[in-house]
Amino acid sequence: MEPMLDFFTAAGPWGWFIAGLLLLVAELILPGVFLMWVGIAAIILGALSLAFWPFGFWGWQLQVLLFAVLSVIAILVGRKILKNRETTSDEPLLNQRAASLVGRTAIVIDAITDGRGRIKLDDTLWVVEGPDLPEGAHVRIVSGDGRRLTVAPVEAP
């Protein structure tokens, strides 16, 4: 704690700018979005410290308290900004394999009895739910949820 306190005492308001820039650089290196908001809080505190530095009432305790308060405010504002951000993707079903199969057709390999059976799609066996159908029936996938697919019968091609 002593070396850090000595750094901020010697650097004055510029110490917060340096700390903020180091936090922003760390954000580029580390995953996540947390350090960006803390870095922004440090830069804001640096600007406030620079503006009020000539008045001499910025003790280190007050600066640490303001840094904590500004960090919490910046994180809350950042969460609100990121929550409201609309995300569009060229692959909206990338990590939703079952949902990406909707519309495809397959052949039943284990007859659907009591609403459950199996199909083979590409190189994967899927548990399916749907109306009772015999082995060899053609089905279309109408929905997907996790590891289960829901199917409906279709005419054989």
Phi and psi in radians as a Rosetta constraint file:
Dihedral C 1 N 2 CA 2 C 2 CIRCULARHARMONIC -1.030 0.35
Dihedral N 2 CA 2 C 2 N 3 CIRCULARHARMONIC -0.867 0.35
Dihedral C 2 N 3 CA 3 C 3 CIRCULARHARMONIC -1.071 0.35
Dihedral N 3 CA 3 C 3 N 4 CIRCULARHARMONIC -0.620 0.35
Dihedral C 3 N 4 CA 4 C 4 CIRCULARHARMONIC -1.203 0.35
Dihedral N 4 CA 4 C 4 N 5 CIRCULARHARMONIC -0.718 0.35
Dihedral C 4 N 5 CA 5 C 5 CIRCULARHARMONIC -1.131 0.35
Dihedral N 5 CA 5 C 5 N 6 CIRCULARHARMONIC -0.700 0.35
Dihedral C 5 N 6 CA 6 C 6 CIRCULARHARMONIC -1.095 0.35
Dihedral N 6 CA 6 C 6 N 7 CIRCULARHARMONIC -0.690 0.35
Dihedral C 6 N 7 CA 7 C 7 CIRCULARHARMONIC -1.071 0.35
Dihedral N 7 CA 7 C 7 N 8 CIRCULARHARMONIC -0.859 0.35
Dihedral C 7 N 8 CA 8 C 8 CIRCULARHARMONIC -1.214 0.35
Dihedral N 8 CA 8 C 8 N 9 CIRCULARHARMONIC -0.533 0.35
Dihedral C 8 N 9 CA 9 C 9 CIRCULARHARMONIC -1.187 0.35
Dihedral N 9 CA 9 C 9 N 10 CIRCULARHARMONIC -0.754 0.35
Dihedral C 9 N 10 CA 10 C 10 CIRCULARHARMONIC -1.280 0.35
Dihedral N 10 CA 10 C 10 N 11 CIRCULARHARMONIC -0.666 0.35
Dihedral C 10 N 11 CA 11 C 11 CIRCULARHARMONIC -1.424 0.35
Dihedral N 11 CA 11 C 11 N 12 CIRCULARHARMONIC -0.352 0.35
Dihedral C 11 N 12 CA 12 C 12 CIRCULARHARMONIC 1.120 0.35
Dihedral N 12 CA 12 C 12 N 13 CIRCULARHARMONIC -2.517 0.35
Dihedral C 12 N 13 CA 13 C 13 CIRCULARHARMONIC -1.076 0.35
Dihedral N 13 CA 13 C 13 N 14 CIRCULARHARMONIC -0.447 0.35
Dihedral C 13 N 14 CA 14 C 14 CIRCULARHARMONIC -1.184 0.35
Dihedral N 14 CA 14 C 14 N 15 CIRCULARHARMONIC -0.360 0.35
Dihedral C 14 N 15 CA 15 C 15 CIRCULARHARMONIC -1.068 0.35
Dihedral N 15 CA 15 C 15 N 16 CIRCULARHARMONIC -0.655 0.35
Dihedral C 15 N 16 CA 16 C 16 CIRCULARHARMONIC -1.219 0.35
Dihedral N 16 CA 16 C 16 N 17 CIRCULARHARMONIC -0.643 0.35
Dihedral C 16 N 17 CA 17 C 17 CIRCULARHARMONIC -1.089 0.35
Dihedral N 17 CA 17 C 17 N 18 CIRCULARHARMONIC -0.787 0.35
Dihedral C 17 N 18 CA 18 C 18 CIRCULARHARMONIC -1.104 0.35
Dihedral N 18 CA 18 C 18 N 19 CIRCULARHARMONIC -0.793 0.35
Dihedral C 18 N 19 CA 19 C 19 CIRCULARHARMONIC -1.074 0.35
Dihedral N 19 CA 19 C 19 N 20 CIRCULARHARMONIC -0.727 0.35
Dihedral C 19 N 20 CA 20 C 20 CIRCULARHARMONIC -1.107 0.35
Dihedral N 20 CA 20 C 20 N 21 CIRCULARHARMONIC -0.756 0.35
Dihedral C 20 N 21 CA 21 C 21 CIRCULARHARMONIC -1.164 0.35
Dihedral N 21 CA 21 C 21 N 22 CIRCULARHARMONIC -0.665 0.35
Dihedral C 21 N 22 CA 22 C 22 CIRCULARHARMONIC -1.120 0.35
Dihedral N 22 CA 22 C 22 N 23 CIRCULARHARMONIC -0.674 0.35
Dihedral C 22 N 23 CA 23 C 23 CIRCULARHARMONIC -1.161 0.35
Dihedral N 23 CA 23 C 23 N 24 CIRCULARHARMONIC -0.657 0.35
Dihedral C 23 N 24 CA 24 C 24 CIRCULARHARMONIC -1.181 0.35
Dihedral N 24 CA 24 C 24 N 25 CIRCULARHARMONIC -0.653 0.35
Dihedral C 24 N 25 CA 25 C 25 CIRCULARHARMONIC -1.166 0.35
Dihedral N 25 CA 25 C 25 N 26 CIRCULARHARMONIC -0.717 0.35
Dihedral C 25 N 26 CA 26 C 26 CIRCULARHARMONIC -1.079 0.35
Dihedral N 26 CA 26 C 26 N 27 CIRCULARHARMONIC -0.581 0.35
Dihedral C 26 N 27 CA 27 C 27 CIRCULARHARMONIC -1.103 0.35
Dihedral N 27 CA 27 C 27 N 28 CIRCULARHARMONIC -0.604 0.35
Dihedral C 27 N 28 CA 28 C 28 CIRCULARHARMONIC -1.205 0.35
Dihedral N 28 CA 28 C 28 N 29 CIRCULARHARMONIC -0.540 0.35
Dihedral C 28 N 29 CA 29 C 29 CIRCULARHARMONIC -1.504 0.35
Dihedral N 29 CA 29 C 29 N 30 CIRCULARHARMONIC -0.724 0.35
Dihedral C 29 N 30 CA 30 C 30 CIRCULARHARMONIC -1.657 0.35
Dihedral N 30 CA 30 C 30 N 31 CIRCULARHARMONIC 2.623 0.35
Dihedral C 30 N 31 CA 31 C 31 CIRCULARHARMONIC -1.302 0.35
Dihedral N 31 CA 31 C 31 N 32 CIRCULARHARMONIC 2.698 0.35
Dihedral C 31 N 32 CA 32 C 32 CIRCULARHARMONIC 1.947 0.35
Dihedral N 32 CA 32 C 32 N 33 CIRCULARHARMONIC -3.105 0.35
Dihedral C 32 N 33 CA 33 C 33 CIRCULARHARMONIC -2.317 0.35
Dihedral N 33 CA 33 C 33 N 34 CIRCULARHARMONIC 0.249 0.35
Dihedral C 33 N 34 CA 34 C 34 CIRCULARHARMONIC -1.313 0.35
Dihedral N 34 CA 34 C 34 N 35 CIRCULARHARMONIC -0.841 0.35
Dihedral C 34 N 35 CA 35 C 35 CIRCULARHARMONIC -1.132 0.35
Dihedral N 35 CA 35 C 35 N 36 CIRCULARHARMONIC -0.436 0.35
Dihedral C 35 N 36 CA 36 C 36 CIRCULARHARMONIC -1.053 0.35
Dihedral N 36 CA 36 C 36 N 37 CIRCULARHARMONIC -0.780 0.35
Dihedral C 36 N 37 CA 37 C 37 CIRCULARHARMONIC -1.230 0.35
Dihedral N 37 CA 37 C 37 N 38 CIRCULARHARMONIC -0.620 0.35
Dihedral C 37 N 38 CA 38 C 38 CIRCULARHARMONIC -1.194 0.35
Dihedral N 38 CA 38 C 38 N 39 CIRCULARHARMONIC -0.674 0.35
Dihedral C 38 N 39 CA 39 C 39 CIRCULARHARMONIC -1.117 0.35
Dihedral N 39 CA 39 C 39 N 40 CIRCULARHARMONIC -0.703 0.35
Dihedral C 39 N 40 CA 40 C 40 CIRCULARHARMONIC -1.108 0.35
Dihedral N 40 CA 40 C 40 N 41 CIRCULARHARMONIC -0.697 0.35
Dihedral C 40 N 41 CA 41 C 41 CIRCULARHARMONIC -1.078 0.35
Dihedral N 41 CA 41 C 41 N 42 CIRCULARHARMONIC -0.708 0.35
Dihedral C 41 N 42 CA 42 C 42 CIRCULARHARMONIC -1.140 0.35
Dihedral N 42 CA 42 C 42 N 43 CIRCULARHARMONIC -0.686 0.35
Dihedral C 42 N 43 CA 43 C 43 CIRCULARHARMONIC -1.177 0.35
Dihedral N 43 CA 43 C 43 N 44 CIRCULARHARMONIC -0.703 0.35
Dihedral C 43 N 44 CA 44 C 44 CIRCULARHARMONIC -1.081 0.35
Dihedral N 44 CA 44 C 44 N 45 CIRCULARHARMONIC -0.765 0.35
Dihedral C 44 N 45 CA 45 C 45 CIRCULARHARMONIC -1.116 0.35
Dihedral N 45 CA 45 C 45 N 46 CIRCULARHARMONIC -0.628 0.35
Dihedral C 45 N 46 CA 46 C 46 CIRCULARHARMONIC -1.082 0.35
Dihedral N 46 CA 46 C 46 N 47 CIRCULARHARMONIC -0.725 0.35
Dihedral C 46 N 47 CA 47 C 47 CIRCULARHARMONIC -1.149 0.35
Dihedral N 47 CA 47 C 47 N 48 CIRCULARHARMONIC -0.742 0.35
Dihedral C 47 N 48 CA 48 C 48 CIRCULARHARMONIC -1.122 0.35
Dihedral N 48 CA 48 C 48 N 49 CIRCULARHARMONIC -0.738 0.35
Dihedral C 48 N 49 CA 49 C 49 CIRCULARHARMONIC -1.101 0.35
Dihedral N 49 CA 49 C 49 N 50 CIRCULARHARMONIC -0.698 0.35
Dihedral C 49 N 50 CA 50 C 50 CIRCULARHARMONIC -1.154 0.35
Dihedral N 50 CA 50 C 50 N 51 CIRCULARHARMONIC -0.676 0.35
Dihedral C 50 N 51 CA 51 C 51 CIRCULARHARMONIC -1.197 0.35
Dihedral N 51 CA 51 C 51 N 52 CIRCULARHARMONIC -0.641 0.35
Dihedral C 51 N 52 CA 52 C 52 CIRCULARHARMONIC -1.844 0.35
Dihedral N 52 CA 52 C 52 N 53 CIRCULARHARMONIC 0.099 0.35
Dihedral C 52 N 53 CA 53 C 53 CIRCULARHARMONIC -1.009 0.35
Dihedral N 53 CA 53 C 53 N 54 CIRCULARHARMONIC -0.734 0.35
Dihedral C 53 N 54 CA 54 C 54 CIRCULARHARMONIC -1.062 0.35
Dihedral N 54 CA 54 C 54 N 55 CIRCULARHARMONIC -0.381 0.35
Dihedral C 54 N 55 CA 55 C 55 CIRCULARHARMONIC -1.413 0.35
Dihedral N 55 CA 55 C 55 N 56 CIRCULARHARMONIC -0.305 0.35
Dihedral C 55 N 56 CA 56 C 56 CIRCULARHARMONIC 1.241 0.35
Dihedral N 56 CA 56 C 56 N 57 CIRCULARHARMONIC 0.398 0.35
Dihedral C 56 N 57 CA 57 C 57 CIRCULARHARMONIC -1.872 0.35
Dihedral N 57 CA 57 C 57 N 58 CIRCULARHARMONIC 0.348 0.35
Dihedral C 57 N 58 CA 58 C 58 CIRCULARHARMONIC -1.690 0.35
Dihedral N 58 CA 58 C 58 N 59 CIRCULARHARMONIC 1.437 0.35
Dihedral C 58 N 59 CA 59 C 59 CIRCULARHARMONIC -1.276 0.35
Dihedral N 59 CA 59 C 59 N 60 CIRCULARHARMONIC 2.791 0.35
Dihedral C 59 N 60 CA 60 C 60 CIRCULARHARMONIC -1.116 0.35
Dihedral N 60 CA 60 C 60 N 61 CIRCULARHARMONIC -0.555 0.35
Dihedral C 60 N 61 CA 61 C 61 CIRCULARHARMONIC -1.121 0.35
Dihedral N 61 CA 61 C 61 N 62 CIRCULARHARMONIC -0.748 0.35
Dihedral C 61 N 62 CA 62 C 62 CIRCULARHARMONIC -1.156 0.35
Dihedral N 62 CA 62 C 62 N 63 CIRCULARHARMONIC -0.677 0.35
Dihedral C 62 N 63 CA 63 C 63 CIRCULARHARMONIC -1.118 0.35
Dihedral N 63 CA 63 C 63 N 64 CIRCULARHARMONIC -0.752 0.35
Dihedral C 63 N 64 CA 64 C 64 CIRCULARHARMONIC -1.133 0.35
Dihedral N 64 CA 64 C 64 N 65 CIRCULARHARMONIC -0.722 0.35
Dihedral C 64 N 65 CA 65 C 65 CIRCULARHARMONIC -1.101 0.35
Dihedral N 65 CA 65 C 65 N 66 CIRCULARHARMONIC -0.793 0.35
Dihedral C 65 N 66 CA 66 C 66 CIRCULARHARMONIC -1.124 0.35
Dihedral N 66 CA 66 C 66 N 67 CIRCULARHARMONIC -0.647 0.35
Dihedral C 66 N 67 CA 67 C 67 CIRCULARHARMONIC -1.093 0.35
Dihedral N 67 CA 67 C 67 N 68 CIRCULARHARMONIC -0.749 0.35
Dihedral C 67 N 68 CA 68 C 68 CIRCULARHARMONIC -1.117 0.35
Dihedral N 68 CA 68 C 68 N 69 CIRCULARHARMONIC -0.775 0.35
Dihedral C 68 N 69 CA 69 C 69 CIRCULARHARMONIC -1.139 0.35
Dihedral N 69 CA 69 C 69 N 70 CIRCULARHARMONIC -0.812 0.35
Dihedral C 69 N 70 CA 70 C 70 CIRCULARHARMONIC -1.114 0.35
Dihedral N 70 CA 70 C 70 N 71 CIRCULARHARMONIC -0.613 0.35
Dihedral C 70 N 71 CA 71 C 71 CIRCULARHARMONIC -1.128 0.35
Dihedral N 71 CA 71 C 71 N 72 CIRCULARHARMONIC -0.783 0.35
Dihedral C 71 N 72 CA 72 C 72 CIRCULARHARMONIC -1.098 0.35
Dihedral N 72 CA 72 C 72 N 73 CIRCULARHARMONIC -0.775 0.35
Dihedral C 72 N 73 CA 73 C 73 CIRCULARHARMONIC -1.091 0.35
Dihedral N 73 CA 73 C 73 N 74 CIRCULARHARMONIC -0.781 0.35
Dihedral C 73 N 74 CA 74 C 74 CIRCULARHARMONIC -1.106 0.35
Dihedral N 74 CA 74 C 74 N 75 CIRCULARHARMONIC -0.703 0.35
Dihedral C 74 N 75 CA 75 C 75 CIRCULARHARMONIC -1.142 0.35
Dihedral N 75 CA 75 C 75 N 76 CIRCULARHARMONIC -0.766 0.35
Dihedral C 75 N 76 CA 76 C 76 CIRCULARHARMONIC -1.116 0.35
Dihedral N 76 CA 76 C 76 N 77 CIRCULARHARMONIC -0.746 0.35
Dihedral C 76 N 77 CA 77 C 77 CIRCULARHARMONIC -1.128 0.35
Dihedral N 77 CA 77 C 77 N 78 CIRCULARHARMONIC -0.749 0.35
Dihedral C 77 N 78 CA 78 C 78 CIRCULARHARMONIC -1.072 0.35
Dihedral N 78 CA 78 C 78 N 79 CIRCULARHARMONIC -0.727 0.35
Dihedral C 78 N 79 CA 79 C 79 CIRCULARHARMONIC -1.090 0.35
Dihedral N 79 CA 79 C 79 N 80 CIRCULARHARMONIC -0.697 0.35
Dihedral C 79 N 80 CA 80 C 80 CIRCULARHARMONIC -1.157 0.35
Dihedral N 80 CA 80 C 80 N 81 CIRCULARHARMONIC -0.717 0.35
Dihedral C 80 N 81 CA 81 C 81 CIRCULARHARMONIC -1.102 0.35
Dihedral N 81 CA 81 C 81 N 82 CIRCULARHARMONIC -0.833 0.35
Dihedral C 81 N 82 CA 82 C 82 CIRCULARHARMONIC -1.216 0.35
Dihedral N 82 CA 82 C 82 N 83 CIRCULARHARMONIC -0.549 0.35
Dihedral C 82 N 83 CA 83 C 83 CIRCULARHARMONIC -1.187 0.35
Dihedral N 83 CA 83 C 83 N 84 CIRCULARHARMONIC -0.654 0.35
Dihedral C 83 N 84 CA 84 C 84 CIRCULARHARMONIC -1.474 0.35
Dihedral N 84 CA 84 C 84 N 85 CIRCULARHARMONIC -0.120 0.35
Dihedral C 84 N 85 CA 85 C 85 CIRCULARHARMONIC -1.255 0.35
Dihedral N 85 CA 85 C 85 N 86 CIRCULARHARMONIC 2.255 0.35
Dihedral C 85 N 86 CA 86 C 86 CIRCULARHARMONIC -1.436 0.35
Dihedral N 86 CA 86 C 86 N 87 CIRCULARHARMONIC 2.219 0.35
Dihedral C 86 N 87 CA 87 C 87 CIRCULARHARMONIC -1.925 0.35
Dihedral N 87 CA 87 C 87 N 88 CIRCULARHARMONIC 2.204 0.35
Dihedral C 87 N 88 CA 88 C 88 CIRCULARHARMONIC -2.065 0.35
Dihedral N 88 CA 88 C 88 N 89 CIRCULARHARMONIC 2.587 0.35
Dihedral C 88 N 89 CA 89 C 89 CIRCULARHARMONIC -2.386 0.35
Dihedral N 89 CA 89 C 89 N 90 CIRCULARHARMONIC 2.578 0.35
Dihedral C 89 N 90 CA 90 C 90 CIRCULARHARMONIC -1.383 0.35
Dihedral N 90 CA 90 C 90 N 91 CIRCULARHARMONIC -0.180 0.35
Dihedral C 90 N 91 CA 91 C 91 CIRCULARHARMONIC -2.280 0.35
Dihedral N 91 CA 91 C 91 N 92 CIRCULARHARMONIC 1.248 0.35
Dihedral C 91 N 92 CA 92 C 92 CIRCULARHARMONIC -1.140 0.35
Dihedral N 92 CA 92 C 92 N 93 CIRCULARHARMONIC -0.374 0.35
Dihedral C 92 N 93 CA 93 C 93 CIRCULARHARMONIC -1.839 0.35
Dihedral N 93 CA 93 C 93 N 94 CIRCULARHARMONIC 0.399 0.35
Dihedral C 93 N 94 CA 94 C 94 CIRCULARHARMONIC -0.950 0.35
Dihedral N 94 CA 94 C 94 N 95 CIRCULARHARMONIC -0.857 0.35
Dihedral C 94 N 95 CA 95 C 95 CIRCULARHARMONIC -1.814 0.35
Dihedral N 95 CA 95 C 95 N 96 CIRCULARHARMONIC 0.403 0.35
Dihedral C 95 N 96 CA 96 C 96 CIRCULARHARMONIC -2.192 0.35
Dihedral N 96 CA 96 C 96 N 97 CIRCULARHARMONIC 1.255 0.35
Dihedral C 96 N 97 CA 97 C 97 CIRCULARHARMONIC -1.026 0.35
Dihedral N 97 CA 97 C 97 N 98 CIRCULARHARMONIC -0.803 0.35
Dihedral C 97 N 98 CA 98 C 98 CIRCULARHARMONIC -1.072 0.35
Dihedral N 98 CA 98 C 98 N 99 CIRCULARHARMONIC -0.749 0.35
Dihedral C 98 N 99 CA 99 C 99 CIRCULARHARMONIC -1.154 0.35
Dihedral N 99 CA 99 C 99 N 100 CIRCULARHARMONIC -0.527 0.35
Dihedral C 99 N 100 CA 100 C 100 CIRCULARHARMONIC -1.271 0.35
Dihedral N 100 CA 100 C 100 N 101 CIRCULARHARMONIC -0.223 0.35
Dihedral C 100 N 101 CA 101 C 101 CIRCULARHARMONIC -1.555 0.35
Dihedral N 101 CA 101 C 101 N 102 CIRCULARHARMONIC -0.146 0.35
Dihedral C 101 N 102 CA 102 C 102 CIRCULARHARMONIC -1.009 0.35
Dihedral N 102 CA 102 C 102 N 103 CIRCULARHARMONIC 2.293 0.35
Dihedral C 102 N 103 CA 103 C 103 CIRCULARHARMONIC 1.749 0.35
Dihedral N 103 CA 103 C 103 N 104 CIRCULARHARMONIC -0.337 0.35
Dihedral C 103 N 104 CA 104 C 104 CIRCULARHARMONIC -1.354 0.35
Dihedral N 104 CA 104 C 104 N 105 CIRCULARHARMONIC 2.758 0.35
Dihedral C 104 N 105 CA 105 C 105 CIRCULARHARMONIC -1.960 0.35
Dihedral N 105 CA 105 C 105 N 106 CIRCULARHARMONIC 2.699 0.35
Dihedral C 105 N 106 CA 106 C 106 CIRCULARHARMONIC -2.655 0.35
Dihedral N 106 CA 106 C 106 N 107 CIRCULARHARMONIC 3.036 0.35
Dihedral C 106 N 107 CA 107 C 107 CIRCULARHARMONIC -1.978 0.35
Dihedral N 107 CA 107 C 107 N 108 CIRCULARHARMONIC 2.361 0.35
Dihedral C 107 N 108 CA 108 C 108 CIRCULARHARMONIC -1.223 0.35
Dihedral N 108 CA 108 C 108 N 109 CIRCULARHARMONIC 2.235 0.35
Dihedral C 108 N 109 CA 109 C 109 CIRCULARHARMONIC -1.811 0.35
Dihedral N 109 CA 109 C 109 N 110 CIRCULARHARMONIC -0.483 0.35
Dihedral C 109 N 110 CA 110 C 110 CIRCULARHARMONIC -2.126 0.35
Dihedral N 110 CA 110 C 110 N 111 CIRCULARHARMONIC 2.086 0.35
Dihedral C 110 N 111 CA 111 C 111 CIRCULARHARMONIC -0.841 0.35
Dihedral N 111 CA 111 C 111 N 112 CIRCULARHARMONIC 2.481 0.35
Dihedral C 111 N 112 CA 112 C 112 CIRCULARHARMONIC -1.470 0.35
Dihedral N 112 CA 112 C 112 N 113 CIRCULARHARMONIC 1.932 0.35
Dihedral C 112 N 113 CA 113 C 113 CIRCULARHARMONIC -2.207 0.35
Dihedral N 113 CA 113 C 113 N 114 CIRCULARHARMONIC 2.465 0.35
Dihedral C 113 N 114 CA 114 C 114 CIRCULARHARMONIC 0.941 0.35
Dihedral N 114 CA 114 C 114 N 115 CIRCULARHARMONIC 0.587 0.35
Dihedral C 114 N 115 CA 115 C 115 CIRCULARHARMONIC 1.469 0.35
Dihedral N 115 CA 115 C 115 N 116 CIRCULARHARMONIC 0.027 0.35
Dihedral C 115 N 116 CA 116 C 116 CIRCULARHARMONIC -2.323 0.35
Dihedral N 116 CA 116 C 116 N 117 CIRCULARHARMONIC 2.502 0.35
Dihedral C 116 N 117 CA 117 C 117 CIRCULARHARMONIC -2.864 0.35
Dihedral N 117 CA 117 C 117 N 118 CIRCULARHARMONIC -2.843 0.35
Dihedral C 117 N 118 CA 118 C 118 CIRCULARHARMONIC -2.439 0.35
Dihedral N 118 CA 118 C 118 N 119 CIRCULARHARMONIC 2.577 0.35
Dihedral C 118 N 119 CA 119 C 119 CIRCULARHARMONIC -2.227 0.35
Dihedral N 119 CA 119 C 119 N 120 CIRCULARHARMONIC 2.811 0.35
Dihedral C 119 N 120 CA 120 C 120 CIRCULARHARMONIC -1.991 0.35
Dihedral N 120 CA 120 C 120 N 121 CIRCULARHARMONIC 2.164 0.35
Dihedral C 120 N 121 CA 121 C 121 CIRCULARHARMONIC -2.205 0.35
Dihedral N 121 CA 121 C 121 N 122 CIRCULARHARMONIC 2.079 0.35
Dihedral C 121 N 122 CA 122 C 122 CIRCULARHARMONIC 1.005 0.35
Dihedral N 122 CA 122 C 122 N 123 CIRCULARHARMONIC -2.037 0.35
Dihedral C 122 N 123 CA 123 C 123 CIRCULARHARMONIC -1.964 0.35
Dihedral N 123 CA 123 C 123 N 124 CIRCULARHARMONIC 0.349 0.35
Dihedral C 123 N 124 CA 124 C 124 CIRCULARHARMONIC -2.125 0.35
Dihedral N 124 CA 124 C 124 N 125 CIRCULARHARMONIC 2.424 0.35
Dihedral C 124 N 125 CA 125 C 125 CIRCULARHARMONIC -1.608 0.35
Dihedral N 125 CA 125 C 125 N 126 CIRCULARHARMONIC 2.294 0.35
Dihedral C 125 N 126 CA 126 C 126 CIRCULARHARMONIC -2.095 0.35
Dihedral N 126 CA 126 C 126 N 127 CIRCULARHARMONIC 2.416 0.35
Dihedral C 126 N 127 CA 127 C 127 CIRCULARHARMONIC -1.397 0.35
Dihedral N 127 CA 127 C 127 N 128 CIRCULARHARMONIC 2.293 0.35
Dihedral C 127 N 128 CA 128 C 128 CIRCULARHARMONIC -2.173 0.35
Dihedral N 128 CA 128 C 128 N 129 CIRCULARHARMONIC 2.728 0.35
Dihedral C 128 N 129 CA 129 C 129 CIRCULARHARMONIC -2.122 0.35
Dihedral N 129 CA 129 C 129 N 130 CIRCULARHARMONIC 2.494 0.35
Dihedral C 129 N 130 CA 130 C 130 CIRCULARHARMONIC 2.931 0.35
Dihedral N 130 CA 130 C 130 N 131 CIRCULARHARMONIC -2.986 0.35
Dihedral C 130 N 131 CA 131 C 131 CIRCULARHARMONIC -1.183 0.35
Dihedral N 131 CA 131 C 131 N 132 CIRCULARHARMONIC 2.665 0.35
Dihedral C 131 N 132 CA 132 C 132 CIRCULARHARMONIC -1.038 0.35
Dihedral N 132 CA 132 C 132 N 133 CIRCULARHARMONIC 2.203 0.35
Dihedral C 132 N 133 CA 133 C 133 CIRCULARHARMONIC -2.449 0.35
Dihedral N 133 CA 133 C 133 N 134 CIRCULARHARMONIC 2.612 0.35
Dihedral C 133 N 134 CA 134 C 134 CIRCULARHARMONIC -1.388 0.35
Dihedral N 134 CA 134 C 134 N 135 CIRCULARHARMONIC 2.878 0.35
Dihedral C 134 N 135 CA 135 C 135 CIRCULARHARMONIC -1.055 0.35
Dihedral N 135 CA 135 C 135 N 136 CIRCULARHARMONIC 2.405 0.35
Dihedral C 135 N 136 CA 136 C 136 CIRCULARHARMONIC 1.643 0.35
Dihedral N 136 CA 136 C 136 N 137 CIRCULARHARMONIC -0.125 0.35
Dihedral C 136 N 137 CA 137 C 137 CIRCULARHARMONIC -1.237 0.35
Dihedral N 137 CA 137 C 137 N 138 CIRCULARHARMONIC 2.597 0.35
Dihedral C 137 N 138 CA 138 C 138 CIRCULARHARMONIC -1.605 0.35
Dihedral N 138 CA 138 C 138 N 139 CIRCULARHARMONIC 2.337 0.35
Dihedral C 138 N 139 CA 139 C 139 CIRCULARHARMONIC -2.300 0.35
Dihedral N 139 CA 139 C 139 N 140 CIRCULARHARMONIC 2.725 0.35
Dihedral C 139 N 140 CA 140 C 140 CIRCULARHARMONIC -2.011 0.35
Dihedral N 140 CA 140 C 140 N 141 CIRCULARHARMONIC 2.370 0.35
Dihedral C 140 N 141 CA 141 C 141 CIRCULARHARMONIC -1.360 0.35
Dihedral N 141 CA 141 C 141 N 142 CIRCULARHARMONIC 2.161 0.35
Dihedral C 141 N 142 CA 142 C 142 CIRCULARHARMONIC -1.849 0.35
Dihedral N 142 CA 142 C 142 N 143 CIRCULARHARMONIC -0.371 0.35
Dihedral C 142 N 143 CA 143 C 143 CIRCULARHARMONIC -2.817 0.35
Dihedral N 143 CA 143 C 143 N 144 CIRCULARHARMONIC 2.816 0.35
Dihedral C 143 N 144 CA 144 C 144 CIRCULARHARMONIC -2.443 0.35
Dihedral N 144 CA 144 C 144 N 145 CIRCULARHARMONIC 2.396 0.35
Dihedral C 144 N 145 CA 145 C 145 CIRCULARHARMONIC -2.471 0.35
Dihedral N 145 CA 145 C 145 N 146 CIRCULARHARMONIC 1.785 0.35
Dihedral C 145 N 146 CA 146 C 146 CIRCULARHARMONIC 1.161 0.35
Dihedral N 146 CA 146 C 146 N 147 CIRCULARHARMONIC -1.957 0.35
Dihedral C 146 N 147 CA 147 C 147 CIRCULARHARMONIC -1.793 0.35
Dihedral N 147 CA 147 C 147 N 148 CIRCULARHARMONIC 0.027 0.35
Dihedral C 147 N 148 CA 148 C 148 CIRCULARHARMONIC -1.984 0.35
Dihedral N 148 CA 148 C 148 N 149 CIRCULARHARMONIC 2.491 0.35
Dihedral C 148 N 149 CA 149 C 149 CIRCULARHARMONIC -2.040 0.35
Dihedral N 149 CA 149 C 149 N 150 CIRCULARHARMONIC 2.572 0.35
Dihedral C 149 N 150 CA 150 C 150 CIRCULARHARMONIC -1.863 0.35
Dihedral N 150 CA 150 C 150 N 151 CIRCULARHARMONIC 2.295 0.35
Dihedral C 150 N 151 CA 151 C 151 CIRCULARHARMONIC -2.147 0.35
Dihedral N 151 CA 151 C 151 N 152 CIRCULARHARMONIC 2.809 0.35
Dihedral C 151 N 152 CA 152 C 152 CIRCULARHARMONIC -2.348 0.35
Dihedral N 152 CA 152 C 152 N 153 CIRCULARHARMONIC 2.581 0.35
Dihedral C 152 N 153 CA 153 C 153 CIRCULARHARMONIC -1.223 0.35
Dihedral N 153 CA 153 C 153 N 154 CIRCULARHARMONIC 2.599 0.35
Dihedral C 153 N 154 CA 154 C 154 CIRCULARHARMONIC -2.332 0.35
Dihedral N 154 CA 154 C 154 N 155 CIRCULARHARMONIC 2.807 0.35
Dihedral C 154 N 155 CA 155 C 155 CIRCULARHARMONIC -1.186 0.35
Dihedral N 155 CA 155 C 155 N 156 CIRCULARHARMONIC 2.462 0.35
Dihedral C 155 N 156 CA 156 C 156 CIRCULARHARMONIC -1.110 0.35
Dihedral N 156 CA 156 C 156 N 157 CIRCULARHARMONIC 2.422 0.35
